[in-house]
Amino acid sequence: MIDPILLEVLWNRLLSIVAEQAAALMHSSFTTVVREAGDLSAGVFDTQGRMLAQAVTGTPGHINTMANCVRNHVVPRFPIDTLQPGDTLITNDPWAASGHLFDLTVVTPVFYQGRGVAWFASTCHAVDIGGLTIGGDATEVFEEGLAIPLMKLFKAGVANDDLFDIIRANVRVPDQVVGDLYAQEAGNNVGARKLIEMLDEYHLPNLNDLAPLILDRTEAALRDAIAQIPNGVYRSAVVIDGFDDPVTIRCEVTINDRDIRVDYAGTSPQIKRGINVVMNYTHAYTTYTLMCAIAPNIPNNEGAFRPIDVSAPEGSILNCRRPVPVGARHIIGHFATQPLLNALGQALPDRVIADSSAGLWNTMFEGERDESGALFAYIFFSAGGMGARPNRDGLSATAFPSGITGVPAEVIESVAPVLMHKRELIPDSGGPGRFRGGLGQEMQLEVTTGLPATHSCMYDRTRFPAQGFLGGEAGQAGEVVLSDGTHPHPKSKYTLKPGLVVTLRLPGGGGFSSPLEREPALVLQDVRQGLVSLEAARERYGVVIDAAHWMIDERATAEQRAYLKQNGAQI
């Protein structure tokens, strides 16, 4: 029998096990995508494929999609007792797993005393998967790279060399791609070994008694949190850049006692470009966002999915049909969080954030390293400003809802022929508010091979900036511009000629509440730190600063704020 004290001990043991799983994976990785950026997930599942615990590193687009993949696809196709020790499965099916071909999900069964007792799984972003390369240019998923149906990567501990040969033949940097697959296998094996040690230590034959206790406790805690929200139907919508034409995401949130229903009816239809989103990815970011707002301290596992029902019209851009392209699905999928939070904010204004720059700006460079024809392919992730919160400023250059870490310039330059001339925050890019939106960042990049290179852009909010909340103002829109003055398409690829420098100006987050409510001392601090200009302090915040002495002119500030209120500024 598992009493409450033992339950807490075993729960924390599982958390330590998945942390070791993720650490082994990251330390074994061949790429900065996994090693530095943390674009991965890792978790442990019971025999039914229900996620029990996850490592804290990584992104919801991997973690929550992986949970649905193991439960809904891996276990029905390969029941655990049909496998044997040393077997490992793999897939990158976008509709079954994390939404595009670049993410490889590796799943390993765990056997103890002759029976299957658990699964360990991880999902990692591969630096390349062939095809047109990552981005929005494809018109069908078949153009986007190598598709791997659910199959065995290892058989009884022996590598499936035929599959590895196929992978090597289809990607531009095979050592890095295959190296990370071995890292995923190593991470899963570390998790399995540590789980068996736990079962031995506590004399447990399996997880059959432990799993329901963990999942039921999470479910009950989330339902209790939902019960604190006023029942009702709350709606919102957001308009974003899209590919060529704007995209609208509509959201309706229904709170009914201890359940939540989220419906994206009215959202724009799928298109013939690679920014479509599979339902699994939409579900992942919906459940994650609700957990952040409603119950941030409750564990994210299968129990947290049970009270939440998510739907989107089939054929919409948030529930696309095969075989539309999905390579840059994050560009749209991350935005599902924003109408969801805006709708929820009607009931819980103190539990949501203003609009963010929405996740990541992904930058992919590829080409020849030198005249010998040796290829390189490198992708890194950057973030604009996060939306302001009800009680503090938004984080600058920080991804929400992704959670991916920015890679230092020195690391980028050490592993790819890319020179970062500049990387700094953009003053005034955060939306003004009582609490200011996070700032975007500016980067200037050059490929140093002396040869033409392909730059694949995956950027949004270049036309529609992040909006503020409850009187907060919009952040600054983003921009992509070359040193010759041209503006590449923000979701397409082009040839970057030798000597040209590309400047990325990432967008800022929206502000929260009126900027005329911001403490003047905080405005002065922002000006001193170079985050807000003297002009913006006066015109947006109504704070007049004596630049000669770096002091607030209190009388002039009172007059300026009164003037702005009389002329329509919100408060």
Steps between C-alpha positions, in 0.01 A plus 500: 500500500626847411425744781514882454858526625628225272303653213684830546835319517431300183369806317816694570707198404326496160579869455866433570498209255364704208743779589785249464349374176498853357850577632645188339334593171623857504854407604516241220354729232692593188313829443450838665130461419475241777809568711473878543152596380326209675263427211400162639266318732545197723250303704389174658173320422310206645429192290179659366701791363382753757766761576585496870784751522702723270838668519473875549722579204356543156186629337126419528493444126714194566388391845123504458503372142730218608251408771220463247729317256598228749145448625312522170748357250793311654310283749214399265746410224766334720352374830788480742497122544533450124848655524820380662784659698718715276219597261456871430240669279516818296271727298485855372146477360374860545139394563595235755780686676615860530373654182789507253760263357793666675400360839603140565317312776685201644316261735655217703315231700625405845497135613524378859478143622409388149209739448458842345452760776544844341612709204756777471473743211670811369443738214782707350519747216734367231728761349397374154258249353558561129243636259469873430637565851294634787270794429175594337582453132371147439157443348471137618644311795678270254734788412601561859737211556533137602188348658558215746190295584479343844757220488797348684819703529670228704408129507605309812776757553627486141474811284267479201777571251265513203309787659817678607632471143179652364523788747865565412420503130226759540644768727765764447693446825462126574750479786309758704157350427603142570711605797196655665297184441761304693483769770124450525552125532760560772266729693215250489731221617621709795138563598419129473797399714410752770135389501600136551719610791195671653280194457769284661552737790131528589406142413248604236424247223379777263340845492142376496418625850707818482381634164128546585588678825720752318258563215186516713665745739597729212153480346326580828730797568436647155124452529512679837683789334246516216218511756634837618432658157156651443294285265442658163595524135792730415611590147790673333691515171842602376621597151857411401715533190437161337706418192378747239158575646412557866379211714227528763491270803168502685454340838201422720562386857214337690533454876251248636553429869808276499562469124632724224416487131709694249366532146687672216199516266521792259878474464643550149516198270819307423713632215740360241808617692690341784350690793208263566457344843394145584241449772751331731712817507196723557395278789851515647520877518139535613542269798836653589365856490202415716727333755722812510204727569284282722727256681872572448604291800320182396711233322459470125402141426212295361277603790521863393354421157183336629299811601584686176325442168658665195352520151565680173317460168657235281665672208571815699854629542496359857374154396638445154448197280777292351687565270519878544846627599575557868875572518467835677191410701632673812460841335122461520467243778663719764235766434220273620604611848408863446125499430480226762659724765301803386177303532598358837601849611136604491446272798850510655666831407761454772611158370589573137766693309476749215577383148856383448712502189380137500778258537790468264665655201677199346797571276642231270816539293633235266744477213855398414773559755768543235585425139538129583121469511478403868155592627389676814153541646431695816187618675467715810207647690447856617225669696339839507329652801257323729173669586481695826352327801238630746767588755830530316662580167521248221830321453719629220635275225321206665283246323140444600340254465792299366753494782797455265827659607692742281842376396793734579665674206834338586348153471331577169825632355697198624283238329384675182652741248283781634622829646274697732600865464245628749256372760324745729160594639293750302404809703127584506405166341309381809140614512446787748287421802481512875711193446710520185515232234829318455740643243588342171860462388697598192751264341727557201618180333739411218597165347879493479561232237540752220241296308125544454293345779132426550326689778165354602292754691233400753381830645166656594368824647660705224159650415282446806674589830425343837202674659483630854246398764264711714629829362854391435642593160632290214861394468712582198467285187795301368702549184740310272729711282823445306793739490409586139161626620286210379243325721483121459167325543477427875381141447691393192854422395732698276864500395719710727782633284858517632570817692139584576394537862147413609348694788226342710298736718282282719166633625418616852228382736182688587459713812263433791270785620543867416856636475379808689470275806866396489708615792714793375801355683471183286486711184813685611671169566408378150638818345824472693539140383432590137175301482276805449596824326452846650244572229297187573516571873335836434260413218390149601542495878454871571822511703724803447865435583771759547770341285773722642451363851311174430216606726123507462346844457197430718307815413551460127410131532169581671419750227600264221291213638199731541546616140522143368186398690308797362607402148385141510775302671352209695517454875 
